Amino acid sequence: MNKPKTIGILGLGNLLLSDEGFGVHFINYLTERYDIPDHFSVLDGGTAGIMLAPFMEGVDLLFVIDTVSLQAEPGSIHCFTDRDVQTGNLQFRMSPHQIGLLDILAICKMRGKVPATEMITVVPEDLSLKIGLSPSLEPKLAEVLEILLKSLAAHNEFLSLKESFAGA
C-alpha cells in the first residue's frame, strides 16, 4: 500500500506588526474550523527562518501562507505555483523573512528534500506595531482558506469542517 503524500501548511509572519502576521492568523483560523488529517502537518512558523528546514523537508507538498510586498492593492491575494517558486523568478519582496524562506528552499533543494511548494500571499495594508489584522485583511482569511481548499482538492486532498462549524 502506498504511503499517503504528506501535506504541510505553513503560516509565516510577525504577530507584532499587524498585517505582517497574516500567515500566523491564518493557521489559527484554519485549525479552529477544520480537523487536520494525520498526513497533514500545520505549523505557525512565525519568523523562525532556517529553523523551518526540518518541517519543510518532512513534507511532499507545502503550502505557504504569507504576506507579500507588491505594488498592488492592499488585501489583494496573489498565488504562486511550484514552478514560480522552484525557478526562483519571484521578482518581488515578501515580508522580512522572505530571504529566509527562499534560502531554506534552496538548502532543501541542495539536500534533495525540496517539497513541491505553492504560495498564497496577501498584500498588507498596515505594518505598524500592533497585534491584530487591519479591517481590510480580516475578511481575507476566509478568501485564502477557499483558495487553499481548492488547491488541496486539485491534489485530491480534503479537509473536514469541525462539527461546531458544520451548521454555521
N, C-alpha and C positions, 0 to 999 in steps of 0.2 A: 504494500500500500504506500502511495506517495505521501510524503510529509507535506502538510499544507504550507503554502507560502506564508512567510512571516511578514506582517504589515506593521510599520512604525508610523506613528503620528506624533510629530514633534512641534511644539509651540515655542517660539522664541520671543524674547522681549524683556524689557525692564519695566516692572510694575511701577517704579517710582517716577516714570516720565510719561504719564498719561497714556496717549495712544501708542507709544513705543511698546507697551506691554500687551498689545493686541493678541499675540500668539499665546501668551500665558492665560489671558482671559478666555481665549477660545478653548483651550484644553479643559478649563473648569466648566465652561458652557456645555461642551461635548459630554464630559463624564457625568455631569448632573442628569443628562437626558437619555443617554444610551448605555446599554450593557455592552461591555467590551469583551469580545471573544478571547479565548486563551491564546490564539495565534496572533493576536494584536498586542503591540506594546505602545502605550500612550505616555508621553513624557512632557512635563513642563520643563523645558530646557533653560528657561531664563536667559542668562547671558554666560552660560557655562563654557563656551568656547571649545577648546581642544578636549575637554573632559567628556564631550558628547561622542567622541570617536567610537567607543565600545558599543554604545546604543546604535549608532548608525551602521556599524559593521555587522551587527547582530540581526539585521532585518533584510529581507529581499526587496521590499518596496517601501519607500519612505515618502511621506507627505510632510512638507514643512509649511507651517503657518507662521507668517511674519509680516512686518511692515516693510515698505519699500519706498525709497525716496526717488520719485519720478516727477517730471513736470506734468502732472496730471491732477485732476480734481481730487481734493481730499475726500476719502471714503471710496474712491474708485478701486475696484478689485482687478488684479492682474494675475493671470495664471501662467506658469512656465512649465513646459514639458521636460521629461527626462533628457530629450535631445538638446533643449535650450541649456540645461544645467551642465550636461556632460561635455558639450563643445566649449564651454567656458566663454560663450559670447554674450554674457549678460552685461550689457553696456549701461549699467545704472548702479546707483549706490543703494544698498539696503540700509537697515539700521546699523548702529555702531558695531554690531557683532558680525556684519557681513563678511569681512575678511576672514574671520574665524570659521564661518560656515563653509565658504568656498575652499579655504585651506584644508579643513577637515575632509571634505570630499576628495580633494587632491591626494591627501595622505591615504584615505581609504582606497583610492584607485591604485596608488603605488603598491599597496599591500594586497591588492587583488580582492578586496572585500567591499567594493563600492556598490551601494544599493541603487536600484532604479529610483530616481528622485523626481517628484513633482512638487512644485511650489505654488501655494495660493497666498497671495500677498495683497495688502491693502495700503493705500496711501494715507499717512496720518494727517490729522488736522492740527493737533495740539501735542507738543513735546515738552510742555512745561513741567516743572517739578510738582506733580500731584498724582495721587492714586485714583485710578478710575478712567474709563474711556470718555471721550468727548461725546456730546449728544449725537453728532453725525456718525460716529463709528459704532456706537452701541448696537444699532439695528443691523450692522454689517456682520455681526456674529452669526445671525440666522442665515444670511445670504451665503457666507463662507461655508457654513455647515451644509447647505444644499449642494454647493459645488463639490464639497468633499464626498458627500453621499453619492452623487452622480459619478464622480471619478472612481470611487470604490466599486460601484456597480459595473463600470466598464471593465474592471478587473475581476468581475464575478465575486465580489466581496460585499457583504451587507452587515449593517448594524441593526440591532433590535432596540426599539424605543422602550424605555423603562415603563413599567405599569403605571407609575404615578404621572407620566406624561402621555400615556396612550389615549386617554379620554379628553385631554386638553385641546 
